[in-house]
Amino acid sequence: MKISSFATVAFVVVLASASVLSAGTLTLTIEVDKAEYMPGEDVTWDVYVSTDADANDHGISAVAVDLFESQPTQLIAKATSIGPDFSLANGYVAALLGVPTLGTENGNSLVAVGEGQAQNGGNALHRMHQGGGPTLLATGSYVATAEGLHVLTADVPEATSATYWTAASPGITNANYLVVPSSANFTVTPEPGTMVLLLGAVVGGALLWWRRRK
């Protein structure tokens, strides 16, 4: 009798372990408002999420996105807002972890945008149905200072993995998404006056070199 009880417990543990395996896919999309900026302009970004129609996927229960700037000297400010479907929508109350955060500034990255979504009363805070989206997660802006090519990347690290609830266990974050990251490219170019000054300096230097050679 003891052996059979132990076997039953072991089988339940195996099932519980299997439930945390990735089954659905979460696709991130990041957009910026322009492809070209001048130094000092605001780069406005939006992060959207969408899911596939996985049979186990009955809505997002938690997701925290990190943003990375390819320019190491570029500072990213906190998000300005969280999308309405990820905030305290539909009468849910974040009784456990508080409202979703606007992210933590960390130099050229913004960490854990949207982290802090809580479950209450056996329901997910955000309920995006199968195949729903793209749905806005967060929006924000920061000042472009570094000239040249920029790559802004959105990803979900394993430490703050995106989770969803299932039909068998609604409201319980017991399964992770396979996350598809996203990136957006843009350039920061000198203003026209600066370009004229640079061109003048090059031409002047070339004339001076030619005169000295003569």
Beta strands, then each sheet from edge to edge (+ up, - down):
strand 1: 24-32
strand 2: 36-37
strand 3: 42-51
strand 4: 60-62
strand 5: 65-69
strand 6: 79-82
strand 7: 104-106
strand 8: 109-113
strand 9: 135-143
strand 10: 148-155
strand 11: 163-164
strand 12: 175-180
strand 13: 182-188
sheet 1: 4+ 11- 12+ 1+ 3- 9+ 6-
sheet 2: 2+ 13+ 10- 5+ 8- 7+
end
